[in-house]
């Protein structure tokens, strides 16, 4: 016989002691049965069994019809729905050259004992309790797929954060139904999902995003006029040239520099530069006395930086570097008109405030006028030159007169 959904068949007046067994043929559904006795108005479960896989015959045991029993045998068929689960990794603000791999652990439960699961990285087998733990790594823009997980399978995904090395990323995740683009869980700060259940109406997509932590670097210029009459030199108007060499940034990405100066409208301006396909850039800037620039949003542990001040007439360059308010280095040139570069350094995860101060000391040791010297200074040097020329002329005349007197004698 055949039965449709909610149909029944009844066997009436079976003799006490009769034996019976009911078997459902295999089909594209999972099957279970429940035997209940409804005597005295109360339903008592006598037996239960189920198949967890499709296309499998299911039979009750050989049962006996007892006196005063009111037996109901219910067969339930469930379509064995399966869904894929995709785990994806995104990375933002990272270096163009980054090949970082991130550690993950997937814990999958409520499978059948020793059930085999196919994934994009190979086959995995559950243990005798239907549990499975998978450790794997993903790089930027990579993903792993767990194919045809049975509905009601439970899963939890964790990004494993290293404990003893700088990590430098903020971790967030989103769980969504990729079929409908519906967000199910959105965690802006977390590395482990709650336990989720595979749903027959949801195509699960779990996306972990690692956002690289970024810090700023400040470069400031000052001029030291110690030992000279500052009023005679327009040192506040001198522009000093710098070259900032950067690498380890995101490729083909626009970054921002804030230039602070009293000479600017509103005291500041926003500049930009764009990295090349390798995440590198060379940036030229010019700073006057007490001006500064701030390089914004540089990824930690990836960014490599060097600052070079080009040679300037009659100035001796030096620099000092502070990190988080602590002086870590001072370097000075020994002579004027010499370029000065910092050592190439990596922006550390704890370098929240890197400040590089270039100080130029005025030096007039070479004896010629600075391009930016004041008018009075130029006049003084001109007078000294004329006076020197006049004295040389007088000396020449006096020497010739003495020679003539000697010859007359």
Secondary structure, DSSP 8 states (H G I E B T S, - for coil): ----TT------S--TT-EE--EE---SEEEEEEEEE-GGG--EEEEEEE-SSSS--EE---EE--TT--EEEEEEEEE--EEEEEEEEEEES--TT---EEEEEEEEES--TT-EEEETTEEEE--TTS-EEEEEEEETT-EEEEEEEETT-EEEEEE---SSS---EEEEEEEEETTTTEEEEEESS-SB---EE--TT--EEEEEEEEE-EEEEEEEEEEE-TTS-GGGB-GGG--EEEEEEEESS-TT-EEEEEEE-TTSGGGEEEEEEE--TTS-EEEEEEE-TT-EEEEEEEETTT-EEEEEE---TTEEEEEEEEETTEEEEEEE-SSSS--EE---EE--TT-SEEEEEEEEEE--TT-S--TTB-HHHHHHHHHHHHHHHHHHHHHHHHHHHHHHHHHH-
